[in-house]
Amino acid sequence: MTLQGWATVAVIVLAMALFASEKLRIDLVALLVLAALVILGIISPTEALSGFSNEATVTVAAMFALSLGIERSGALEPLTRLLMRIKRPWLLTLALMLAIAPLGAFVKNIALVATFLPLALRVCQRTNTSPGRVLMPMAYAAQMGGVCTLIGTSSNLLADTLAQTHGMDPIGVFEFTRMGMILAVVGIVYLMLVGRWLLPRETDAQMPAQEEIGKYVTELEVTEQSSLLGGSIADAKLGERYGVYPLELLRGEKRMWSPRSQEIAVGDVLLVRGDWEKIEDFQRRTGLRSAPDRRYAKGDSRSRVMVELMVAPASAMEGRRLDETGLKWRYDAVAVAIHRRGQLLRDKLSDVSLAVGDVLLVLVDDAALSNLRNDEAFIVLSEREETHRTPRKALYAAAIMAAVVVTSGLRWLPIPIAAICGAVAMALTGCFGRKDVYEGIDWKIIVLLGAILPLGIAIERSGLSEALVHMGLGVVGNHGPLAALLMVYLLTALLTELMGHNPSVVLMVGIAVSVAHAMHVDPRPFVVAVAFAAATSFATPVGYPTNTMVYYAGGYRFTDFMKVGIPLIAIFCTLSMWLIPQFWPF
């Protein structure tokens, strides 16, 4: 292998480590990879920028806009109202999977899970059921549906585009459907008959971890009427009396060095942790007031509601402090408390940098609640019933999405053109606002795709692909194309759990095609294996965004995904080794 080949290996290993560590955003890692490849002279500047004009990148951006139109128009509301009537948890799990899997073939998976997540949590609360029994199957069903069509997930589109660069014919919109439906049915049966016994009976969403006492962190200001005046935090024995645990005593901009022994004075702010009901009871009984809440003007009689917001995966709010989120000026809302699973926050609320999965208790103007509900950066976990949107726009959105699927499926228009036309039609019919589409597109995914695609060029040009193929064939030996297909599937599945589905497709499509050529067989089955293995990531909460969403909301542990997901991956792999040669012969 050449020196450039070893340099490409070093870049890939570093990228895998960064993707797996999650210390940097995925789009930033991809840009670092792109910059390294150009600086090392492995690809030219023109080739480095080619990913941003690639069909897959453009199509994914347009599909984000189409999914946004479906979500914002209220096209899914009749289904959510129907599901709200279900009272049995096992029946809710089955109904959610049967509803989400078909929708996932056409609608962005993250949007689907974000739509049905509050509904599932409300039903779980009403029936006193652990969310862990419901949310993981829901996330898996979205992935099962996404693999059923070419446009169901970005990795499918990426696999098709890369395959065409190797001389293969385009993949049809419904070419994956037969196999995808079989896998989805088997997956749902597994989750209902076997997976339900592997799911946790109770999760951290119900029971606080032993090292954590309570849930939310908030700030309470000492008033002139407070019963705590003149005493110390140690004297007050807040934990014993009220179930609330003090973390810090703030006096102006100062943090007190000995907060437990410091005499409490008017204007002091207590940073406390506890269950919200106990915090409210403590506040009422001791004459304190919510420090964030005082930002509202006195005498303001507008109706306020309290909602729980979770910072969504790929949210633009990640890394921002509360004052930088725009909650106040955009929605007339104020965050009064924050919860971060697995960590004990000790900073003032205004100093906390938000992370994915953080849950905020937000007091919001009733009139602005519908706008906050539409914000892609947050997922509303608990709230009042939604106001129904105009049915006419929902019909427009559904009809436009159907038209895009039909015209691209029948190949009357190329998929990128059909998707762009559909996005324009949704904008013209008012399915989403003029600015909404730019806020609704997940630009981190778009940058990731544009920046990571040239890595495929580097793998081919540096000779790395040829070297890996020879190594792989050495492992497979003379066991035939089916053994090589299994190797490609398992390697893709492993890389997906470490790096995510899109980078693993970029790495594996070229290698899969080269393996097929070396064995003198059709490369199409190998590309299909890469697409299916990458789009069904079940073993970790970080392999796919929907897993990440339910990981935080359901209070799962990392090992919960392994217990349920690894057997499911094994089932899908076994079925794929039987079905792929049937539908796409070697």
C-alpha positions, -999 to 999 in steps of 0.1 A, spaced: 0 0 0 12 35 -8 21 63 16 -11 80 7 -29 48 16 -14 47 51 -23 84 55 -59 77 45 -59 49 71 -47 74 98 -74 99 88 -101 72 90 -89 59 124 -89 94 138 -123 101 124 -137 68 139 -123 78 173 -138 112 171 -172 99 159 -173 73 187 -162 98 214 -188 124 205 -165 151 218 -169 170 185 -200 175 164 -203 151 135 -202 178 109 -170 193 124 -154 158 123 -163 155 87 -149 189 79 -117 179 97 -115 148 75 -120 168 44 -93 194 53 -68 166 62 -74 149 28 -67 181 9 -37 191 30 -22 157 25 -27 160 -12 -48 128 -15 -77 147 -31 -78 180 -50 -98 211 -38 -123 205 -66 -129 170 -55 -131 181 -19 -161 204 -28 -178 178 -50 -198 164 -21 -218 195 -16 -232 194 -52 -238 156 -50 -273 144 -58 -275 126 -24 -267 158 -5 -293 178 -25 -319 151 -22 -315 148 16 -319 185 21 -351 185 0 -365 155 19 -359 173 51 -382 201 38 -408 176 27 -408 159 61 -411 194 77 -442 201 56 -458 168 68 -450 176 104 -460 213 104 -492 209 84 -506 185 110 -510 156 86 -501 132 114 -526 146 139 -555 123 132 -533 93 138 -519 107 170 -554 114 183 -564 78 175 -534 64 194 -541 86 224 -572 65 230 -552 33 237 -549 24 274 -529 -9 273 -491 -4 271 -484 -35 250 -511 -25 226 -497 11 224 -463 -4 216 -477 -25 188 -498 3 174 -469 28 174 -447 3 156 -474 -4 130 -480 33 125 -444 45 124 -429 17 102 -449 26 71 -445 63 77 -408 59 82 -405 48 45 -413 84 34 -410 108 64 -378 117 82 -373 93 111 -363 120 136 -395 140 128 -416 109 133 -401 100 167 -403 136 178 -441 137 169 -450 104 187 -426 107 217 -448 131 237 -479 110 230 -461 78 242 -449 95 274 -484 109 282 -500 74 277 -472 58 299 -478 84 326 -516 79 324 -513 41 327 -484 41 352 -461 23 327 -423 26 324 -415 46 292 -387 21 287 -413 -5 277 -425 16 247 -399 40 234 -371 17 222 -395 -4 200 -408 29 186 -373 41 176 -365 7 160 -397 7 140 -387 41 125 -355 25 112 -373 -6 99 -396 16 79 -367 39 66 -350 10 49 -381 0 29 -376 27 3 -347 45 -13 -359 79 1 -366 65 36 -332 74 50 -302 94 39 -278 64 39 -299 47 13 -297 77 -10 -259 79 -3 -254 42 -11 -273 47 -44 -252 77 -54 -219 61 -46 -229 29 -64 -237 49 -96 -201 64 -95 -189 28 -98 -210 22 -129 -240 6 -114 -276 13 -125 -297 36 -102 -316 19 -74 -354 22 -77 -374 40 -51 -392 8 -42 -364 -17 -50 -358 -22 -13 -395 -26 -4 -400 -63 -6 -370 -72 16 -376 -42 39 -412 -52 46 -402 -88 55 -375 -75 79 -399 -50 94 -426 -77 100 -401 -101 116 -386 -72 136 -420 -62 150 -428 -98 159 -395 -102 177 -400 -70 197 -435 -81 207 -427 -117 216 -391 -117 227 -378 -81 229 -405 -71 254 -390 -95 280 -355 -80 274 -367 -44 278 -361 -29 313 -391 -31 336 -380 2 352 -357 29 339 -339 60 351 -368 80 338 -387 66 368 -361 60 395 -332 84 401 -297 69 401 -283 62 435 -257 89 431 -283 114 422 -310 127 446 -339 144 429 -342 154 393 -343 192 385 -319 220 394 -334 254 398 -327 288 415 -349 301 444 -345 337 457 -349 345 494 -376 371 500 -383 394 530 -411 370 541 -389 339 540 -388 317 571 -351 309 562 -339 344 570 -312 346 597 -304 309 597 -280 288 577 -286 260 552 -272 235 577 -298 247 603 -326 245 578 -320 207 571 -337 211 537 -331 175 527 -347 160 559 -376 184 560 -385 191 524 -367 165 503 -348 193 485 -310 194 484 -290 226 483 -260 228 459 -249 264 461 -256 298 477 -253 327 454 -251 363 466 -252 387 437 -224 375 414 -205 358 443 -205 321 452 -202 316 489 -172 296 500 -191 280 530 -227 279 518 -239 255 544 -227 276 573 -234 310 557 -263 331 572 -291 334 547 -300 370 537 -327 387 516 -318 385 479 -297 354 483 -303 327 456 -303 291 465 -293 266 438 -313 235 448 -320 200 434 -350 178 438 -383 165 423 -403 194 409 -433 188 432 -410 189 463 -393 220 451 -426 238 446 -438 227 481 -405 239 496 -408 272 478 -443 278 490 -437 268 527 -405 288 531 -416 320 513 -391 318 484 -397 327 448 -384 314 416 -354 334 405 -358 328 367 -396 334 370 -391 370 383 -382 381 349 -418 383 340 -433 417 347 -454 421 378 -491 423 372 -488 404 340 -520 385 338 -514 365 306 -519 328 308 -487 308 313 -482 271 310 -454 249 322 -439 224 297 -410 200 296 -386 205 267 -359 181 257 -329 194 236 -332 173 204 -304 155 187 -287 177 160 -302 207 178 -288 241 171 -291 248 208 -264 223 217 -235 240 234 -255 273 239 -263 288 273 -299 294 282 -297 331 275 -285 323 240 -314 300 231 -338 328 223 -365 313 244 -373 347 260 -376 369 229 -389 342 205 -415 326 227 -418 348 257 -407 318 277 -383 313 306 -365 282 318 -371 277 355 -352 244 360 -330 220 342 -322 182 344 -292 165 329 -292 127 332 -262 112 348 -246 145 359 -250 167 389 -252 203 377 -238 229 401 -238 260 379 -263 288 377 -289 281 351 -277 310 330 -242 295 330 -252 260 319 -242 250 284 -270 228 270 -263 193 258 -284 169 238 -310 152 261 -312 180 286 -347 185 299 -359 220 306 -389 231 327 -401 261 308 -428 286 317 -442 299 284 -469 323 273 -500 302 263 -503 320 229 -467 312 220 -469 275 229 -478 264 193 -447 282 179 -425 265 205 -440 232 196 -429 237 160 -393 244 170 -370 216 156 -344 223 183 -366 211 211 -390 181 217 -420 189 239 -423 160 263 -453 171 283 -479 197 276 -516 203 271 -535 188 242 -524 205 209 -546 228 189 -557 212 157 -542 227 125 -560 234 93 -571 202 76 -567 217 42 -529 222 46 -526 186 59 -542 173 27 -519 195 6 -489 181 24 -500 145 20 -509 149 -16 -475 166 -24 -455 139 -7 -475 112 -26 -468 131 -59 -431 131 -51 -430 94 -44 -450 85 -75 -431 107 -99 -397 95 -86 -409 59 -83 -421 58 -119 -389 77 -129 -408 105 -146 -384 128 -128 -351 122 -111 -354 119 -73 -336 152 -65 -358 172 -89 -390 156 -77 -380 163 -41 -371 200 -48 -404 205 -67 -423 190 -38 -405 213 -13 -414 243 -34 -450 232 -37 -453 228 1 -439 263 6 -463 278 -20 -493 261 -3 -483 273 31 -475 238 46 -446 256 64 -434 292 67 -409 309 46 -382 307 73 -393 274 87 -376 253 60 -342 267 68 -347 260 105 -362 225 98 -333 213 77 -307 195 97 -277 213 84 -253 192 104 -263 162 83 -260 182 51 -225 193 60 -216 158 71 -227 144 37 -210 170 17 -177 168 36 -175 130 41 -183 120 4 -148 128 -9 -135 102 16 -147 76 -8 -125 92 -36 -95 91 -12 -101 54 -4 -101 44 -40 -73 67 -52 -49 58 -24 -50 21 -30 -66 15 4 -97 -1 -11 -77 -26 -31 -56 -35 0 -87 -40 22 -103 -62 -5 -73 -84 -6 -73 -87 32 -110 -95 32 -107 -121 5 -79 -137 24 -102 -141 54 -131 -154 33 -110 -178 13 -128 -201 -11 -161 -200 7 -179 -182 -21 -198 -149 -26 -222 -155 3 -193 -156 28 -180 -123 13 -215 -108 15 -217 -118 52 -183 -101 58 -195 -69 42 -227 -69 61 -211 -74 95 -183 -49 89 -208 -23 79 -230 -30 110 -199 -26 132 -188 6 116 -223 20 119 -225 15 156 -191 33 160 -194 61 134 -231 64 124 -248 52 92 -237 78 67 -199 76 73 -200 38 73 -218 38 39 -191 61 24 -164 37 37 -180 5 27 -197 10 -7 -164 12 -27 -150 -17 -8 -182 -38 -14 -181 -31 -51 -144 -40 -52 -150 -73 -34 -178 -82 -59 -155 -74 -89 -127 -95 -74 -150 -124 -71 -165 -118 -106 -201 -114 -94 -227 -87 -96 -219 -59 -71 -256 -50 -65 -262 -75 -37 -231 -62 -19 -243 -25 -21 -278 -36 -9 -261 -54 21 -243 -21 30 -275 -1 27 -295 -25 50 -267 -29 75 -261 8 78 -298 17 81 -306 -7 109 -285 3 139 -300 -12 170 -271 -21 194 -261 13 207 -279 46 215 -254 66 194 -256 46 161 -288 63 149 -305 96 160 -338 80 169 -320 58 194 -304 88 209 -337 105 214 -354 77 232 -322 70 252 -326 103 270 -364 104 272 -368 68 283 -340 68 308 -323 37 293 -289 24 301 -263 18 274 -266 -20 279 -304 -20 274 -298 -13 237 -272 -41 235 -296 -67 251 -324 -59 228 -305 -47 197 -278 -73 192 -302 -103 188 -323 -82 164 -292 -74 143 -284 -111 143 -319 -119 130 -317 -92 103 -283 -104 92 -294 -140 90 -325 -131 70 -305 -108 47 -281 -135 38 -311 -156 27 -331 -128 10 -305 -107 -7 -294 -135 -31 -331 -143 -37 -339 -107 -48 -305 -97 -62 -288 -128 -75 -250 -129 -77 
